[in-house]
Amino acid sequence: MGKYNFDEVIDRHGTDCLKYDFGMKRKGRDDLLPLWVADMDFRLPDEILDEFHKRIDHGIFGYTYLVENQWFIASKYSSKGSVYPKIP
């Protein structure tokens, strides 16, 4: 895994994100702190983005057959209350 930059400021205003734009649309204010949304403003690591790009670049988005170990991994994390695996 690469180095993570948690100090990089990512402005998500105007991207239709629930965390920031919803307050303006719902309350008409942009000075509210979105403490009710458990959302991170961190960029995904390049290793994860690379895997997304591999999948996206072929351009076909039909149904996917998951091999047996993928079902196991998904059910393992789902049963623990989290669908996301921990990054080593």
MITI-477952 format. One record per residue: residue in one letter; x, y, z of N, C-alpha, C, O in turn. Coordinates in pm, 1 decimal, m for minus. Each point is the difference from the previous one (the first is absolute). Example, Ala and Ser with C-alpha at 12.3 -4.5 7.8 and 13.67 -1.06 7.14 Angstrom:
% residues 2
+------+----------+----------+----------+----------+----------+----------+----------+----------+----------+----------+----------+----------+
: vodo :      n.u :      n.v :      n.w :     ca.u :     ca.v :     ca.w :      c.u :      c.v :      c.w :      o.u :      o.v :      o.w :
+------+----------+----------+----------+----------+----------+----------+----------+----------+----------+----------+----------+----------+
:    A :   1319.0 :   m569.0 :    780.0 :    m89.0 :    119.0 :      0.0 :     90.0 :    120.0 :      0.0 :    103.6 :     m1.9 :     66.5 :
:    S :   m138.6 :    106.9 :   m138.5 :     82.0 :    119.0 :      6.0 :    m77.0 :    109.0 :     73.0 :     50.9 :    110.8 :     16.9 :
+------+----------+----------+----------+----------+----------+----------+----------+----------+----------+----------+----------+----------+
//
This chain:
% residues 88
+------+----------+----------+----------+----------+----------+----------+----------+----------+----------+----------+----------+----------+
: vodo :      n.u :      n.v :      n.w :     ca.u :     ca.v :     ca.w :      c.u :      c.v :      c.w :      o.u :      o.v :      o.w :
+------+----------+----------+----------+----------+----------+----------+----------+----------+----------+----------+----------+----------+
:    M :     83.4 :   m118.5 :      0.0 :    m83.4 :    118.5 :      0.0 :     87.5 :    124.3 :      0.0 :    109.8 :      2.0 :     55.7 :
:    G :   m161.4 :     99.9 :   m119.0 :     74.6 :    124.4 :     m7.8 :    m15.3 :     83.6 :    124.7 :    m65.9 :    m39.4 :     96.2 :
:    K :    127.3 :    154.5 :    m99.6 :     m8.2 :     93.0 :    113.0 :   m133.4 :     74.1 :     m7.7 :    m41.2 :     44.2 :   m107.3 :
:    Y :    m23.8 :    m31.3 :    218.6 :   m128.0 :     69.0 :      5.9 :     20.8 :    143.2 :     46.7 :     78.9 :     25.5 :     91.0 :
:    N :   m149.1 :     66.8 :   m153.1 :     10.6 :    140.8 :     36.2 :   m130.6 :     43.7 :     64.8 :    m94.2 :     39.9 :    m68.5 :
:    F :     89.4 :    m47.8 :    199.8 :   m120.4 :     38.6 :     72.3 :     m8.6 :    151.1 :     21.9 :    m98.6 :     49.8 :     54.3 :
:    D :    201.8 :     22.6 :    m96.6 :     m1.8 :    144.8 :     13.3 :    m51.5 :     69.7 :   m125.5 :    m24.7 :    120.6 :      2.0 :
:    E :      8.2 :   m195.1 :   m110.8 :    m50.4 :     58.8 :   m124.2 :   m145.3 :     40.5 :     18.1 :    m82.8 :    m81.1 :     41.3 :
:    V :     51.6 :    205.9 :    m72.0 :   m136.9 :     50.0 :     11.8 :    m71.0 :    m25.6 :   m132.9 :     44.1 :     45.8 :   m105.4 :
:    I :   m153.4 :   m119.0 :    112.5 :    m79.0 :    m30.3 :   m118.7 :   m132.9 :     71.5 :     14.2 :    m79.0 :    m31.1 :     89.2 :
:    D :     54.4 :    126.5 :   m177.2 :   m123.8 :     77.2 :      4.6 :   m107.6 :    m75.9 :    m76.5 :      6.8 :    m12.9 :   m122.3 :
:    R :   m104.6 :    m36.6 :    194.3 :   m107.3 :    m77.0 :    m62.6 :   m126.9 :     81.7 :    m18.8 :   m101.2 :    m54.1 :    m44.4 :
:    H :    103.9 :    180.8 :     76.4 :   m116.4 :     85.1 :    m23.3 :    m29.3 :      2.0 :   m150.6 :     91.2 :      7.2 :    m82.4 :
:    G :   m218.9 :    m13.5 :     49.0 :    m39.8 :      6.2 :   m139.9 :     14.8 :   m132.1 :    m74.2 :     m6.7 :     m3.2 :   m122.9 :
:    T :     26.8 :   m105.8 :    196.6 :     14.0 :   m132.5 :    m63.2 :   m120.1 :    m89.1 :     31.4 :      5.5 :   m121.3 :    m20.4 :
:    D :   m113.5 :    181.0 :     70.0 :   m121.0 :    m72.7 :     39.9 :     25.1 :   m100.3 :    111.7 :    m68.4 :   m101.9 :      9.6 :
:    C :    166.1 :    131.0 :     74.3 :     25.2 :    m90.0 :    112.7 :    m96.1 :     34.2 :    113.3 :    m31.3 :    116.2 :     25.5 :
:    L :    m13.2 :   m220.0 :     40.1 :    m94.6 :     16.7 :    110.2 :     59.6 :     84.1 :    112.1 :    m69.1 :     80.9 :     61.9 :
:    K :    196.4 :   m100.6 :    m36.9 :     63.6 :     62.8 :    115.6 :     m5.0 :    153.1 :     m4.8 :    m25.0 :     64.2 :    102.0 :
:    Y :     48.2 :     m6.5 :   m218.0 :      6.3 :    146.1 :     m7.6 :   m117.5 :     61.8 :    m76.4 :    m58.9 :     97.4 :     47.0 :
:    D :     24.8 :   m150.7 :   m160.6 :   m101.5 :     63.8 :    m84.5 :   m141.7 :    m17.5 :     52.4 :    m86.4 :     83.6 :    m26.6 :
:    F :     61.4 :   m190.2 :    100.0 :   m133.8 :    m24.1 :     52.6 :    m41.0 :    108.6 :     98.7 :   m115.6 :     42.2 :      0.0 :
:    G :    207.3 :      3.6 :     83.4 :    m32.2 :    105.3 :     97.4 :    m45.7 :    126.8 :    m67.6 :    m91.7 :     67.0 :     47.5 :
:    M :    155.3 :    m33.7 :   m158.6 :    m38.7 :    120.5 :    m73.1 :   m138.2 :    m18.9 :    m63.2 :    m84.0 :     89.9 :      3.5 :
:    K :     62.3 :   m207.1 :    m60.5 :   m128.9 :    m24.6 :    m65.4 :   m113.1 :    m13.9 :    101.9 :   m111.9 :     44.8 :    m24.9 :
:    R :    140.2 :   m105.5 :    137.4 :   m104.4 :    m27.0 :     99.4 :    m24.3 :    118.9 :     92.5 :   m114.6 :     34.7 :     28.5 :
:    K :    221.5 :     26.7 :     17.6 :    m12.3 :    107.4 :     98.8 :     28.5 :    139.1 :    m56.3 :    m25.2 :    100.7 :     66.2 :
:    G :     78.2 :    m95.7 :   m189.4 :     31.0 :    129.3 :    m58.8 :    122.7 :     65.3 :     61.3 :     18.4 :    121.3 :    m10.1 :
:    R :     65.2 :   m202.1 :     73.6 :    120.1 :     52.8 :     65.7 :    120.8 :    m84.0 :    m39.6 :    m10.3 :   m120.8 :    m21.4 :
:    D :    124.2 :    187.1 :     12.4 :    122.4 :    m74.0 :    m29.6 :    101.7 :     11.3 :    113.3 :    116.7 :    m35.6 :    m16.3 :
:    D :   m162.2 :     85.3 :    131.0 :     90.2 :     16.0 :    114.4 :    m21.6 :   m107.6 :    107.3 :     52.9 :     11.3 :    110.6 :
:    L :   m129.9 :   m114.7 :   m142.8 :    m26.6 :   m106.3 :     96.1 :    109.8 :   m105.2 :     m4.4 :     48.3 :    m35.7 :   m107.5 :
:    L :     m9.2 :    m13.2 :    223.3 :     98.5 :   m108.0 :      5.4 :    m73.8 :   m132.7 :    m16.9 :    m92.5 :    m29.0 :     75.9 :
:    P :    131.8 :    m51.1 :   m173.6 :    m71.1 :   m125.2 :    m26.6 :     44.7 :   m111.2 :     93.5 :     59.2 :    m98.1 :    m44.9 :
:    L :    m86.4 :    111.5 :    172.7 :     44.1 :    m98.8 :     97.4 :    m89.0 :   m123.7 :      1.9 :     32.4 :    m97.6 :     67.6 :
:    W :   m141.0 :     99.6 :   m138.6 :    m93.2 :   m111.4 :     m3.0 :     29.1 :    m97.1 :   m114.0 :    m69.7 :   m100.5 :    m13.8 :
:    V :    169.8 :    128.1 :    m67.2 :     34.5 :    m87.5 :   m112.4 :    137.6 :    m61.2 :     25.1 :     99.5 :     71.2 :     13.4 :
:    A :    m95.7 :   m203.6 :     m7.4 :    128.0 :    m70.0 :     17.9 :     62.9 :    m16.8 :   m137.8 :     m8.2 :   m107.1 :    m60.1 :
:    D :     69.9 :    211.5 :     11.5 :     56.3 :      2.4 :   m133.7 :    142.5 :     50.5 :      9.6 :     29.0 :     91.5 :     77.0 :
:    M :     57.3 :   m149.2 :   m152.8 :    140.8 :     40.8 :      1.4 :     31.6 :     82.0 :   m124.8 :    m48.9 :    m29.7 :   m109.0 :
:    D :    128.5 :    129.7 :    125.5 :     42.7 :     82.7 :   m112.6 :    142.4 :    m34.0 :    m40.3 :     81.4 :     88.6 :    m26.2 :
:    F :    m52.3 :   m218.1 :     21.5 :    132.6 :    m45.3 :    m39.3 :     m7.7 :    m60.0 :   m139.5 :    m98.5 :    m63.7 :    m37.2 :
:    R :    203.2 :     85.4 :    m37.6 :     10.6 :    m59.4 :   m132.6 :     29.8 :   m149.1 :     16.6 :     74.8 :    m39.6 :     89.4 :
:    L :   m133.9 :    m42.3 :   m176.0 :     30.6 :   m143.0 :      3.9 :    146.6 :    m23.5 :    m33.7 :     56.5 :     74.4 :    m80.1 :
:    P :      5.8 :   m174.4 :    138.2 :    138.5 :    m33.5 :    m34.9 :      9.5 :    m40.0 :   m147.1 :    m93.6 :    m57.0 :    m56.0 :
:    D :    206.8 :     87.3 :     m5.4 :     20.2 :    m31.4 :   m141.7 :    m20.8 :   m147.7 :    m29.4 :    m48.3 :    m34.4 :   m107.9 :
:    E :     83.4 :    m53.5 :    200.5 :    m15.7 :   m143.6 :    m22.5 :   m147.4 :    m37.8 :    m20.0 :    m32.2 :    m86.7 :    m81.2 :
:    I :    m55.2 :    151.8 :    155.0 :   m143.0 :    m27.0 :    m13.9 :    m52.8 :     63.0 :   m127.5 :    m77.6 :    m62.2 :    m72.6 :
:    L :    119.2 :    186.1 :     44.4 :    m41.9 :     65.6 :   m123.6 :     44.4 :    m78.9 :   m122.4 :    m74.6 :     m9.3 :    m97.5 :
:    D :    195.0 :    m47.8 :    100.9 :     49.6 :    m80.7 :   m111.8 :    m91.8 :   m118.9 :    m26.5 :    m27.6 :    m33.2 :   m115.3 :
:    E :    m19.7 :    m30.9 :    222.5 :    m90.6 :   m114.0 :    m16.1 :   m134.7 :     44.2 :    m57.3 :    m57.9 :    m69.8 :    m83.3 :
:    F :      8.3 :    184.3 :    127.2 :   m123.0 :     53.8 :    m58.3 :     19.4 :     25.3 :   m149.5 :    m84.1 :    m37.7 :    m81.6 :
:    H :    195.1 :    101.6 :     47.0 :     26.3 :     31.5 :   m141.0 :      8.8 :   m125.8 :    m85.3 :    m50.6 :     m1.7 :   m112.2 :
:    K :    113.7 :   m103.2 :    162.9 :      7.3 :   m125.7 :    m74.8 :   m139.7 :    m51.1 :    m33.6 :    m26.1 :    m46.9 :   m110.8 :
:    R :    m62.3 :     57.0 :    209.0 :   m136.3 :    m49.7 :    m19.1 :    m80.1 :     91.5 :    m92.0 :    m77.6 :    m47.3 :    m83.0 :
:    I :     96.2 :    176.3 :     97.5 :    m76.6 :     97.6 :    m77.5 :     47.4 :      7.4 :   m144.6 :    m81.7 :     14.2 :    m91.0 :
:    D :    211.1 :    m23.5 :     68.8 :     56.6 :     23.5 :   m132.9 :    m45.3 :   m100.3 :   m105.2 :      5.9 :     31.4 :   m118.9 :
:    H :    m50.8 :   m150.6 :    157.0 :    m45.6 :    m94.1 :   m102.4 :   m136.0 :     39.4 :    m55.1 :    m38.0 :    m45.5 :   m107.9 :
:    G :    m36.8 :    130.2 :    180.4 :   m122.0 :     59.8 :    m52.8 :   m124.5 :    m86.5 :      2.4 :   m102.5 :     41.0 :    m54.5 :
:    I :    106.7 :   m157.5 :    114.4 :   m117.8 :    m86.2 :      6.6 :    m42.6 :    m10.9 :    146.2 :     80.3 :    m33.8 :     87.0 :
:    F :   m208.8 :     63.3 :    m61.4 :    m47.2 :      5.1 :    137.4 :   m121.9 :    m89.2 :     21.5 :   m100.2 :     43.1 :     57.0 :
:    G :    109.6 :   m165.3 :   m102.2 :   m107.6 :    m96.8 :     20.6 :     11.4 :    m63.1 :    137.0 :     82.0 :     41.5 :     82.0 :
:    Y :   m163.7 :   m141.0 :    m57.8 :      6.4 :    m72.0 :    126.0 :    129.9 :    m78.9 :      8.9 :     49.3 :    m51.3 :   m100.4 :
:    T :      4.8 :     42.1 :    218.9 :    128.2 :    m65.9 :     21.2 :    m20.0 :   m125.8 :     83.1 :    m76.0 :     m0.9 :     96.8 :
:    Y :    144.4 :   m103.7 :   m135.6 :     m0.5 :   m123.6 :     76.2 :    113.1 :      7.8 :    101.4 :    115.9 :     19.0 :    m36.8 :
:    L :   m149.4 :    m33.5 :    163.4 :    101.7 :      2.3 :    103.9 :     48.6 :   m141.5 :     27.2 :    m79.5 :    m92.5 :     16.9 :
:    V :    209.3 :     77.6 :    m13.1 :     55.1 :   m130.7 :     32.4 :    m20.1 :    m26.2 :    149.1 :    m27.0 :     91.9 :     77.4 :
:    E :     40.7 :   m217.2 :    m39.0 :    m35.2 :    m42.6 :    134.9 :     68.0 :     81.8 :    109.8 :    m64.9 :     37.0 :     97.8 :
:    N :    193.4 :     m8.6 :   m112.1 :     68.5 :     70.9 :    108.3 :    m48.6 :    144.9 :     12.9 :      9.5 :     57.8 :    108.2 :
:    Q :    m61.0 :      1.3 :   m215.4 :    m53.4 :    135.5 :     10.8 :   m128.3 :      1.5 :     82.5 :    m22.6 :     93.3 :     77.1 :
:    W :    m61.0 :   m194.8 :    m92.0 :   m120.9 :    m10.2 :     82.3 :     37.7 :    m16.4 :    146.2 :    m62.2 :     59.2 :     88.3 :
:    F :    165.2 :   m140.5 :    m63.1 :     45.6 :    m22.0 :    136.8 :     48.5 :    130.7 :     61.5 :    m35.6 :     32.9 :    113.2 :
:    I :    116.7 :     41.1 :   m187.6 :     53.3 :    126.3 :     50.4 :   m113.7 :     98.3 :     28.0 :     m2.5 :     64.7 :    104.7 :
:    A :    m91.2 :    m54.1 :   m198.6 :   m112.5 :     92.9 :     17.9 :    m84.0 :    m38.4 :    121.1 :    m38.4 :     86.6 :     78.6 :
:    S :      9.7 :   m215.2 :    m62.9 :    m83.0 :    m41.4 :    113.0 :     74.8 :     13.6 :    132.0 :    m60.4 :     29.2 :    103.2 :
:    K :    191.4 :    m50.2 :   m106.3 :     81.1 :     12.9 :    121.6 :     m6.4 :    142.9 :     54.2 :    m23.2 :     20.5 :    119.1 :
:    Y :     43.6 :     77.0 :   m205.5 :     m1.5 :    139.1 :     45.9 :   m141.2 :     47.4 :     28.5 :    m20.9 :     80.7 :     90.5 :
:    S :    m75.6 :   m129.0 :   m165.6 :   m138.5 :     37.5 :     24.0 :    m47.4 :    m50.6 :    136.1 :    m72.1 :     70.4 :     70.7 :
:    S :    112.1 :   m191.5 :    m33.8 :    m43.5 :    m55.5 :    128.4 :     64.9 :     70.1 :    118.5 :    m50.3 :     m8.7 :    112.0 :
:    K :    161.3 :     78.1 :   m135.3 :     66.7 :     73.4 :    107.9 :    m52.0 :    143.4 :     10.0 :     50.2 :     79.5 :     79.4 :
:    G :   m150.8 :    m47.4 :   m160.4 :    m56.7 :    134.9 :      4.3 :     70.6 :     97.6 :    m90.5 :    m31.8 :    119.0 :      0.7 :
:    S :    127.2 :   m166.5 :    m78.8 :     70.7 :     88.0 :    m93.3 :     15.7 :    m72.6 :   m131.3 :     35.9 :   m117.8 :     m2.1 :
:    V :    m62.1 :    185.9 :   m106.6 :     18.0 :    m62.0 :   m130.4 :    134.9 :     34.5 :    m60.2 :     30.0 :    m40.6 :   m112.3 :
:    Y :     51.2 :    114.6 :    185.1 :    129.2 :     41.1 :    m51.4 :    112.3 :    m74.6 :     68.5 :      7.3 :     m1.1 :    122.9 :
:    P :     81.1 :    m61.8 :   m200.2 :    114.0 :    m65.9 :     62.1 :    100.5 :    101.9 :     52.6 :      9.0 :    111.7 :    m50.8 :
:    K :     64.6 :   m150.4 :    150.9 :    103.6 :     86.5 :     53.5 :    119.9 :     m0.1 :    m92.6 :     38.5 :   m104.9 :    m51.6 :
:    I :     20.5 :    220.3 :     30.0 :    118.7 :     12.2 :    m83.7 :    121.6 :    m29.2 :     88.2 :     20.1 :     65.5 :    102.3 :
:    P :     60.5 :   m163.8 :   m142.2 :    116.4 :    m34.3 :     84.1 :    101.5 :    111.3 :      6.6 :    102.7 :    m13.9 :     66.5 :
+------+----------+----------+----------+----------+----------+----------+----------+----------+----------+----------+----------+----------+
//
